[in-house]
Amino acid sequence: MSCSLSSSSIFSDFSAARPPTALVTGAAGFIGSHLTEALLADGWRVRALDNLSGGRRANLAAAHALAREPDQQPKQGRRAPGRLTFKFGDVLDAPLTSSLIAGCQAVFHLAGMASAPQSQLEPERCLDINGRGTLNVMRAAAEAGVRRLVYASSSAVYGDLPTPHVEGQPLRPNTPYAAVKLLGEHLALFFQEQSGLTTVSLRFFNVYGPRQSPDGPDAGVVPIFAKAFDEDQAPTIFGDGRQTRDFIHVRDVVKAAVLAAQTPDPGDGIFNVATGHGTTVLEVADLMRRLRPGRPAPIFAPARAGDPLRSEGDPAKAAAILGFRAVVPLAQGLAELLGEPSRREA
């Protein structure tokens, strides 16, 4: 998965002999592992931080293989060991975070509690991990003179506002998770104004793709349905299934993150990462059942507190400023994912 850093990149003054270095927090997770691969494929050195509470070491297998490949510049022709360094640890460990950020040109902050329902059960823990952890990362990046920090925010900051969601509209977060994600955006703007650290906050919508876990309180509807169909079980839909989501493939999300790191002037730095198309959960179930004929029809359970009825992002701002457009159609992404169960681990 290559998202090449062009000559217009803010890192273009770095040569192949001295490639830029990035820290990726949450690097062994679903999105983080794909992002780590993309950066390595483009010649970066990557420091990967993860406490493996949600991620898996196995998710970084392809990244480690990339890091061992010969240098991307044919004229060099030498191997580049050490382009990927994995560190088991936590963003709540401020000294560790500072030591990993020192010498980096970019930081991609993806680590954190990813479950809105879990945040309602453990709001203090959510505030600690997603609040204090984010503060640690941003403060260390500002003190180290990092050029660009990309923060993984969430479409949850919109709550149940009318769609399509536009970056400048008033926000209505309705779970502790959403509220603390919004706090992270404000911290990013604070450090940008106070220190000169340039930040970009990306509001991810419903991301799906390989390596997404079907287990745990933060599991998405796509991997949950895929697991149910693998086991010839009926998937459960919470609510009536008419709630809409903006499903976006992890390849597109990674592309947005890389563009966010390289765009010379990202403006206020807040962007939807979305397709601009809402799809009902019933439609997703129907698409997946067509790809896996004979699987049971869904069963229904009461709607979960905090789940919005509609979620659809306006992608125009990201297109205009970052040059980002989602290109993977949902039907194609689901077909790739359901081709073989083993491919979901790829």
N, C-alpha and C positions, 0 to 999 in steps of 0.2 A: 504494500500500500504506500505509494509514493505521492507526496504532496510537495513538489519541489519548491525550494526557496529561490526565487528569481533574483536577478541582478538588482532589482529595485528594493530588495530586502534591506531592512535597517541593519542587518548583519553582513552586508555585502563586502565590508572591508576585511572580513576574515577570509584567509586563504585556505586551501586544502591542507596546507601544512599546519595551520592553526585554526581548526574548525571551532565554531561556537559550542558552548556547553550549556545544557539546560538541566534543571531539576524538574522531575515529574513526581508530584505527590499522588499517592493512590495508584502507582504505576503498575501494580499487579492486578488491578481491577479490570473490569470489562472495558471501559473506554480508555483507561490509562495504558493498558497493555498495547492496544492498537495505536495509540498516539506515540508511545515509545518506539514501536516498530517504524512508524512513518518518519520520525526524526532521525533514527539511525540510518534508514534508507537514504536520507538526504545528506548524510555525512556528519551529522551532529555527534557530539559526545553527550551521553545521557547519564545523569545520576538518578536512580530510581529509588524512591522511598515508599515503603508500605509496611503496615503492621499486620497484614494478612488477616484482618478481621472480616473483610469481605472479598479480598483478592486471593489469588492462588499463585504460587511460584510457577506452576505449569503454564500459566497464561503468558509468561515471559520467555518460553522456550524458543519461539521464533525470533524474538528480539535478541536473545543471546547468540543464536546462529548468525544473525545479521552482523552483530558486533564482531564476530570472528572472521567475517569475510574480508578479502583483500580490499585495500583502500579503493574508494570509488573512482579515483583519478588514475587512468591507465598509465600515465607517465610515471606515477609514483611506484605502482606495482608492489607495494609492501603491505604486509598485514598490519592490522590496527587493533591489537589486543587492548583491552581496557576501555573501549569506547562506551561500554555499558557497565556501570557499577551499581549493584543492588545493595541497599541498606535496609535491614529489618529495623523498623523504628516507627515513631509516632510524631505527628506534627505538634502534639502537646509538649514534646521535649524541645524546649526553645534552644538550648545549646546545640543539640544535634541538628536541628533545622538550620540554625545559623551557619554551622560548619559546612553543611552540604550546599548551601546557597553561595557561600564565598567563592568568587571566581566564575560564577555563572553569568551568562548574558541574558538568559530568559528563565522564567519560572512558570510552570503550568500547575496550578493548584486544583487538583481533583479529589483529594482525600476528604473524607468526612462521612457522617451518618447520612445515608441516602434514602431513608424511609420516613415518609410523612406520618403514616400510622404509628410507627415506633416512636417518633418524636412526641406524639400525644401521650404515650405511656411514660416516656422518660424525657420530659422537656429540659430538665437540668443537664442531663448528659448531652442532649442535642446542642444546647447553648455552649457547653464546655468544648465539645469536639469541633462543631462547625463555627462557633464564635471565637473562643480563645485560640483554637488551632489555626484558624484563618488569620487572626491578629498576629500570631507568632510568625507565620510565613510572610505576611506583607511587611511587617516591621523589619524582619531580617533582610528581605529583598531591598527595601528602601535604604537600609544602612550599608548594604554591600554594593550599592550603585548598579543594581540590575537594570538592564535597558527596558525590559518589557515583562510584565506579569499578566498572565491570562488566568482568569478566575472562572471556575465552573459554577455559574449560578443556575437558576431553574425557572421554568415556566410557572412553577408553583407560586411565584410572587404575585401573579395576577389573580389568584383565587378564582372566584366564580364570576368575574367581570364579563361583559358581553364580548364576543369575538367578532372579527379577528383581533388578537391582542397586539397592540402597538407600543413600542418602547416608552413613548412619552406620556401615556395615559396614567391617571392616578391608579395606585396599586392597592390590592386588598388581600394580603396574605392571610390564610385562614387556618394555618397549622403552625406549631412552633418551628418545624422544618422550613416552611416558606418564610416565616418572619426572620429567621436567622440567616437564610440565604440572602435576603434583602439587606440585612445588616452587613454582610460581607461586601455587597456592592457599595454601600456607603463607606466602609473602611477603605475600599479600593480608591474611591474618589478622594477621601481624606488624605491618604498617603500620596496620591498624585499631586494634590494641591500643596502639601506641606514639604515634600521631599524631591519632587521632580520625577519620581518613579512613574512611568507610563503604564497604565493598567487598562485591561479590557475585560469586561464581564460578559460572559456568554450565557444567555438564558436558554439552556437546552430544553427542548420539548421531549416527546416520548421516543427515546433512543432504543433501537433494537439491533440485533446482529449476533455474530458468533461470539461465544464465551460468556454470554449473558446468563447468569444463574437463574434457574426456575425456583430456587428455594429462598426462604428468608422473607422478612417483612417488606423488603424493598423490591421484590421480584416483579418484573413487568408482565403484562398480559401475554405478550408473544411467547416468551420462553415457558410460561406456565401452561399455555395451550399446547405448545409443542411437546412438552413432557407428558401431558395427559394423553395426547394422541399416540405417542410412542408406547404408552402403557395400555392403549385401547380403553382409556377411561374418558368419561364425559367431563369436559372442562367446566369450571364454575365461573359464571358471570355475576358480578356484584351489581345489583340494580337491574334495570330492565334492558341493559345493553345498548340503549340508544345514545348513551353519552359518547361524545366525540373526542378523539385524540389526534394530535398531529404527529404521526409516526415518521421518524427520520432514521435512516440507516447510519450505523456507526462510521462507515467510510466517509459519509458526508460530514458528520460531526468532527472527525479528525481533520478533514480539510478546512473546516471553519476555524479550528483552533490554530492550525499552522498559519493560515492567512491572518488571524488576529495577532500572531507574533511578528509577522513580517511587514504588515501595513505601516508605512512611515507615519501617517497621521490618522489615528483611529477616531478623532473627534472626542466626544464624551465617553466613548468606549463601552457603551451598553448596546448589546445586539441580541435579537432573537436568532436562535439557530433552529430553523423550522422549514417545512416544505411549503406552508401556506395552504395545505389541504387537510380538512378534518375528515376523519373516518370513524364510523361508529364501531364499538366493540363487537356488535353483531356482524358487521361487514367483515371484520378481521377474522372472526370465527368461521364465517362462510368461505372466505378465501382459503383459509388453512384446511378446511374440510374438503374443498375441491382438490387441493394438492395431496391430501391423504384420504382418498375415497374410503367410505365404509366406516369412518370413525364416528363415535356417538355424538349426538347433538348436545349442545351445552345445557347445563342445569343452572338455575338462578338462585341467588342468595340475596339477603338485604343489602342495600347500598352501604358503603363504608363512610363514616364521618370524615369530612374534609375532602372527599373526592369531588372535583368540579364536574358539572354536567357537560360543559363544553370547553375544549382547549384547542386553539388553532392560532398559530402565530403569523403575523405579517412579516415576510422575509425581505421587504423592500429596502430597509435601511442597511442590512448586511450586504445586500447585492450592490447597493450604490457605493458604499464606503470600503468594504472589505473585498468586494468582487466575488462574494460567495453566493452560490446557488446550489441547492440540493439537486442531485441528478439521478439518484437511485429510486426508481418507482417502487412502491410498496409491494406490488405483485412480484416484481423481480427479486426484491430482497427476501421475501418470504419463500419464493421458489428455491433460491440458493440455500436458504437456511434449512428447509425441510427436505432437501434432496436426499441426504443421508444423516441420521442422528449424529454420526461422528463429525460431520462438518461443522456442527455447532461449537465444537471445541477448537476449530481452526483459527 
